[in-house]
Amino acid sequence: MSRSFDIDAIRAEFPILSREVNGKPLVYLDNAASAQKPNAVIDKIANQSRTAYANVHRGIHTLSNETTEAYEAAREKVRAFLNAPSTENIVYTKGSTEGINLVASALAARIEPGDEIVLSIMEHHSNIVPWHFLRERHGAVLKWVGLNEDGSLDMTDLAEAIGPKTRMVAITHMSNVLGSVTDMAEICRLAHEVGAEVLADGSQAAVHLQVDVQALGCDWYVMTGHKLYGPTGIGALYGTAEALDRARPYQGGGEMIEIVSR
């Protein structure tokens, strides 16, 4: 059964679409880069600042408790959105780029010269440059997987690229240029056969697909809020309990410590 929806009502949820540009109603087609914000998001952010702003996990007064509850409720929504087993698997980041850099930083502590990182040629710069840092600074070797004529990932090429020295396979779940969807479950199977980790860049897939990280079997999954009609400067990194346990702390400061001494 097909579902109908009221286009005018949906447009009304996005106040920026009431603008005129060069004397004409705004038409916005750049959602792959960043999505406009609906009233529900704008109002929630504004209301939080107006009525309940306080530090998270830093106080026992009413405003701090309310803010902390909202903060953790959002983490639960992200957990459910990705079907992660626990909120402890969800790490807030500034976006997909920071999430990938966090994983690369975690791997840097264990990388040895000659260890291999497998990428595809359709990756976003954010899923290329952090791995070049490991190549430059730690002697990692980048191996590149090509595409088929229809723009899909060449799985034969991928299987040949993965080997005993592979430590990480970092592949987009959906290309932001081609729209190609990769067989992430099969990618994870091939990588795990040799003991390698898999990072899935879900920046686009999280917008268009129903993502189940447990079914995919990936060790890491990154997504960004601003493509999902959320605020800019926020994203999420999913990691399995095992992957997170292996990762060294990415940043030091408050909340990530128990005891600090001189």
N, C-alpha and C positions, 0 to 999 in steps of 0.2 A: 504494500500500500504506500503510495507516495505521500509525502508530507508537504503541505503548503505553509508558507510563512509570509508575514506582512513585511515587505521590504521597507516601506515607509516607517514602520514602527522600529525596525532594526536600525535604520539610519538615524532615527531620532535618539537612539541610545548613545550616539557618538556626536557630541556637540560640535566638534571641529568640522563636521560635514555641513554645518549650516553656514560656513564661511564662503565668501566669494573670492576667487583669485582671477585677476585680470577681467573682472566684470562678469565672471561665469561661476556657477556652482562648483565647489571643489570636487574633483574626482581623484581619488587616491588609489593607486595601484601598486604601491611599494611595500605591501605587507610582508613579503619575503625578507625585507631588510628590517622593518619594524612596524608593528601594528599600532593604529590609533587607539585611544583609550575610551572605553565606555563610561557613562555616568556612574555606574556601580563602582568602578575602580577609583575614579576621581573623587567621588563622595566619601568613599571609605578612607582614603588617605587624608583628605581634608578633615573628616570627623575625628580621626585618631589624633591629629595635631591639635584640634580644637578642644577635645574633651578628655583625653587620657594619655597624653604623651609623658613618658618617663623611660628611664633606662630599663633594659630587659635583664632579668636575673641579677639585679643589683640592689634591690630594696625589698622591704616588707610592707611598705605603705600601699594604699589602695591603687594609686595610679600605676605604680610599678607592677603590682599583681595583675591589674587589668591588661597592661601592655604585654606582660610576659605570657598571659593566657592567650592573647590574640596571636602573638608570635608563634607559640607552639601549636596553636590551632591551624595556622597556615602551614606549618611543617607537616601536620597530619594530612592536610589536603594534598600536599605534594606527594606524600607517601602513597595515598590512595590513587592519585592520578597516575603514578608510575607502577602501582601494585608492588611496592617494596614491602618486605616482610616487617619492617619496624621503622619508626621515626628515627632511630639511631643510625639508620643507613642513609639519611638525608643530611647533606652538608649545604648550608647556604653559601653562595658565592656572589660575586658581582655580575656573573653571567657565564656563558659557555666558555669564553676565552679564559677566564680565571680558573674555571673548573679543569680545563685541559692542562693549564700551567701547573695547577696543584698536583695533578696526577703525574706529570712529567717530573716535577720536583721530588715527588715520592719515589719515583723509579730511579732518579739520579743517585740516590744513596746505595742502590744495588747494582747499577750498571757497570759493566766491565768493558774494556776495549775489545771491539769485535762483536759485542752483543748487537742483535739486530732488532730494528723497529720497522714494522711493515705498515705502509700507507698506500692509499690509492691516489691516482692522479687527479681525482675530482674533489680532493679535500679543500675546505676553506683554509685560508691562510692561518686561522687560529689553530687548525689541526695540522699545521706543517711547521711553523716557526718554532714552537716549543721543543719539537723533536730535533730540529737543527741545532738547538742549544746543546742537547745531549750529544749530538755528533761532534760539535766543535769542542766541547769542554770535557767530554768523558770518553770519546773514541767510539761512540755508537755508530752503527752502519744503518743507513736508511735504505730500505728496499721498496720499490715502487710497483704497484699492481695496476695494470691497464684496464681498458674498457672494451666491451664488445661494440659492434657497429651500431647497435640500438641504444647505446649509452649506458647499458647495464654493466655492473662489475663483472670482470672476467674471473669467474670462480676457479677455472683451471689455472690461470696465472696466479691467483691467490694461493691455491694449494701448493704450487711449486715454490712460491716465495717463502712460505712458512716452513721453518726447519728447526733443528735442535738448538740453534743459537738465537731463535726468536724469543724476545722478552715481552714485547708489546705489539699488538695489532690495533691500530687506531684508525677507525673507518667511520665515515658518515653513515647514519641510518637512512637519511634521505638527502640527496644532493640539493643544495640551494640554487644551483644553476640548471641542472638537467631534470630535477624532479625524480631521478632514479631512486628506487627503494632497494636497499641491499638485503640479502638474506642473512640477517644478523645471527639468527640461531645457528645456521650452518657455519658462519664465520667463527662463532664462539666454539663450536665443536672442533673445528680444525685447529684452532689456536690452543685449546685446552689439551688436545692430544699430545702436544709437545711441552705443556706446562707454561704456556705464555698467557699473559693477561690480555683482555680485550677492553678497549675504550670505545664506546659508541657515541658519536656526536649526534645528539638528538635535537639540535636547534630547530630544524625544520620538521622532523618526524613528529615531535611532540605536538605540533600545531595540527597536523593532518591525520595522524594515525592514533589508534588506541594502543598505547605502549604498555607492555607487561614485561618489566625487567626480569622477573623470575622465569618467565617462559623463554625469553631471549637467551638468558644464561650469561649475560655480559658481567664483567667485573666492575665496570664503571659506565655510567651514563650521564651525560651532561645536557642541560637545557637552559634556556634563558627566558626571563620573564617578559621582556619587552616585545617579543614576537607573539606572545600569548595574551596580548591585550593588558598585560600587567605593567607595573612601574618600570622605568629604566633603572639600571644599576642593581638588579637583583636576579639571581639565577639559582640553580640547584645542581648539585653533584650527588648522584647515587653511587654508593660503593657497597659491595658485599662486606659482611663482617670480617671475612678473611683479608680482603684487599685493604680495608681500613686499618686493620691490625698491623699489616706490613708497612703501612705508610708512616714516614716520620712526620712530625708536626711541620706544617707549612708556614705558619706564622706564630710568633710568640706574643703573649699579652694576657689580658684579663680573660677569665672564664675557662681557658684551656689548661689551667694549672690547679693544683691543690695546695701546694706549699711553696712559697718563695722566700729565699734567704739571701744573705749577702754572699 
